[in-house]
Amino acid sequence: EQPLYYWDPVIAPSGMTFYTGSLFPAWQGSLFVGALAGKHIARLTLDGRRVVGEERLLVDRARIRDVRQGPD
């Protein structure tokens, strides 16, 4: 079975989390994925099981190894 979403060239996904906070309402439900090779955080917008958008954040700052949501 084919993957639901992939990167070509690969970004070397490292960690991910769903955003459930209230500070950025537009990002609620977004999936944030760290990119070791891509040196960014990918924010994926979802519609059910489908990825309908991608935004790259913090581009070329560092190799992102883990992504977590803080308590605040």
N, C-alpha and C positions, 0 to 999 in steps of 0.2 A: 504494500500500500504506500502510496506517495505521501510525503509529509504535508501537513496543512500549510506550512510556511517554511521557507529556507532562504538563505543568502548565497549569492554567487557573484563575486567571490565570498567565501566563508568569512564571517566576522570572529570566529572562535568564541561562541557564547560561553560565558563563565558562570554567571549567576543571574537569578531573575526573581522578581516579586510583582505581585499585583498591588496597585496603589488603592488603598481604602481610606485614606485620610480625608480631611475636610478643608485643609489649607488651600488646595488647588482643585476646586470642584470640577473643572473641565478635564482633569486627569483621572477622576474616579473611574475605576475599572480598567485603567490602562495597565499593560504589562510592560515592565521595564527590564531590559536584558543588557547585561554587561558584555562588552566586546573587547576581548584581549587583543586580537589582531587588528580590529577596526579602531581601537583607541577611542571609544565613545560609549554612550549609553543609548540604546535604541528604545524609543517609546512606541509600543505597538497599540493601535486603536483596534478594538475588537467589536464585532457584531455577531454575537453568539460564538460559534467556533471559528469564524472567519476573521482573518486579519484584513482590515479595510484601510489602514493607514500606518505609516511609519515616519517618525521624526527622530533625527539624530541629535543628541544633546552632548555637551561637553566634548566636542570633537577635538581630537589630537592633543588632549591634555595629559592622558595617562592610559596605561593598560588597565581596564576596569576588571578587577578580579571577583568582586562580590557586590551584590545590590541588595540593600535592606531598607525598610521603612522604619524611621525612628518613631518613638512614642509621641512626639509632638508634631 
